Amino acid sequence: QVQLVESGGGLVQAGGSLRLSCAGSGRSFRRYAMGWFRQAPGKEREFVAAISWTVGNTYYADSVKGRFTISRDNAKNTVYLQMNSLKPEDTAVYYCARSRFTTARPMAVLSSEWEYEDWGQGTQVTVSS
């Protein structure tokens, strides 16, 4: 069973930056796409960003495009989410997730929660105005 542990969340002022990390244990997720999702209070969980197992293929929600960057270090079994120009509306619990597939998937489908099998416990990001 894969365990995913997020870290790097915290309190930051609007316009600031944070870098989230998601470390995987157990089986390597080298061959799996990885995603970041978030859930704000009173709202449904929503897609943020995804990265394929082949380096260089990324996909973002429109709300974070140009501000957030997803990356991965397969040697460290770690996925990152660099968040810049943060806004109060970015406040949420952020979750990383591992795809259930080892085959290449169209990037657009990686915005669906159904694509993912394993989830971390989440890390809180709070952006003050």
C-alpha positions as CSV (number, residue, x, y, z in Angstrom):
1,Q,0.0,0.0,0.0
2,V,1.3,3.4,-0.9
3,Q,1.4,6.1,1.8
4,L,1.5,9.7,0.8
5,V,2.4,12.4,3.2
6,E,2.0,16.1,2.4
7,S,4.0,18.9,4.1
8,G,4.8,22.5,3.6
9,G,1.4,24.1,4.3
10,G,1.0,27.1,6.6
11,L,-0.2,30.7,6.9
12,V,1.0,33.2,4.3
13,Q,-0.1,36.7,3.3
14,A,-1.7,37.3,-0.1
15,G,1.0,37.6,-2.8
16,G,3.3,35.2,-0.9
17,S,4.6,31.8,-1.8
18,L,4.5,28.3,-0.4
19,R,6.0,25.0,-1.6
20,L,4.1,21.8,-0.8
21,S,5.8,18.4,-0.8
22,C,4.2,15.0,-1.1
23,A,6.5,12.1,-0.1
24,G,5.5,8.6,-1.1
25,S,6.4,5.4,0.8
26,G,5.9,1.8,-0.1
27,R,5.9,1.2,-3.8
28,S,7.6,3.8,-6.0
29,F,5.2,6.0,-7.8
30,R,7.7,6.5,-10.6
31,R,5.3,5.0,-13.2
32,Y,2.2,6.8,-11.9
33,A,0.7,10.2,-12.7
34,M,0.4,12.3,-9.6
35,G,-2.1,15.1,-8.8
36,W,-2.9,17.8,-6.3
37,F,-6.4,18.7,-5.2
38,R,-7.8,21.1,-2.7
39,Q,-10.9,21.5,-0.6
40,A,-12.0,24.8,0.9
41,P,-14.4,24.9,3.8
42,G,-17.9,24.2,2.7
43,K,-16.8,23.3,-0.8
44,E,-16.2,20.2,-2.8
45,R,-12.7,19.0,-3.4
46,E,-11.3,20.4,-6.7
47,F,-8.5,19.6,-9.0
48,V,-5.4,21.8,-8.9
49,A,-2.6,20.3,-10.9
50,A,-1.3,17.0,-12.3
51,I,1.9,15.6,-13.7
52,S,2.4,12.5,-15.8
53,W,5.0,9.9,-15.0
54,T,6.9,11.0,-18.1
55,V,8.6,14.2,-17.0
56,G,7.4,17.4,-18.6
57,N,3.7,16.7,-19.0
58,T,1.7,18.9,-16.7
59,Y,-1.9,20.0,-16.4
60,Y,-3.4,22.8,-14.3
61,A,-6.8,24.2,-13.3
62,D,-7.5,27.5,-14.9
63,S,-7.6,29.1,-11.5
64,V,-4.0,28.4,-10.7
65,K,-2.4,28.4,-14.2
66,G,0.6,30.7,-14.3
67,R,0.9,30.9,-10.5
68,F,1.4,27.2,-9.5
69,T,3.9,24.8,-10.7
70,I,3.8,21.0,-10.2
71,S,7.0,19.0,-10.4
72,R,8.3,15.6,-9.3
73,D,11.6,14.0,-8.2
74,N,11.2,10.3,-8.9
75,A,14.5,9.5,-7.2
76,K,13.0,10.9,-4.0
77,N,9.5,9.6,-4.6
78,T,8.3,13.2,-4.1
79,V,6.0,15.5,-5.9
80,Y,6.0,19.3,-5.3
81,L,3.6,22.1,-5.8
82,Q,5.2,25.5,-5.9
83,M,2.5,28.1,-5.2
84,N,3.2,31.8,-6.0
85,S,1.1,34.9,-6.0
86,L,-1.2,33.3,-3.5
87,K,-4.7,34.7,-3.0
88,P,-7.1,34.3,-0.1
89,E,-9.3,32.1,-2.4
90,D,-6.4,29.6,-2.5
91,T,-7.1,28.8,1.2
92,A,-7.9,25.1,1.5
93,V,-6.6,21.8,2.6
94,Y,-4.3,20.5,-0.2
95,Y,-4.2,16.8,-1.0
96,C,-1.8,14.8,-3.2
97,A,-2.9,11.7,-4.9
98,R,-1.5,8.8,-6.9
99,S,-3.1,7.6,-10.1
100,R,-4.5,4.1,-10.2
101,F,-3.0,3.5,-13.7
102,T,0.6,2.8,-14.8
103,T,-0.3,3.4,-18.4
104,A,-0.1,6.9,-20.0
105,R,-3.4,8.8,-19.6
106,P,-4.6,11.8,-21.4
107,M,-3.7,14.8,-19.3
108,A,-7.3,16.2,-19.3
109,V,-8.7,13.1,-17.5
110,L,-6.2,13.6,-14.6
111,S,-8.5,16.4,-13.3
112,S,-11.0,13.7,-12.2
113,E,-10.7,12.3,-8.7
114,W,-11.7,8.9,-10.1
115,E,-8.3,8.7,-11.8
116,Y,-6.6,8.4,-8.4
117,E,-6.3,5.5,-6.0
118,D,-4.2,6.7,-3.1
119,W,-4.5,10.0,-1.2
120,G,-2.6,11.8,1.5
121,Q,-4.0,13.2,4.6
122,G,-3.8,16.8,3.5
123,T,-2.0,19.9,4.5
124,Q,-3.6,23.2,5.4
125,V,-2.8,26.4,3.4
126,T,-4.2,29.6,4.7
127,V,-3.8,32.9,2.8
128,S,-4.6,36.1,4.6
129,S,-5.6,39.2,2.9
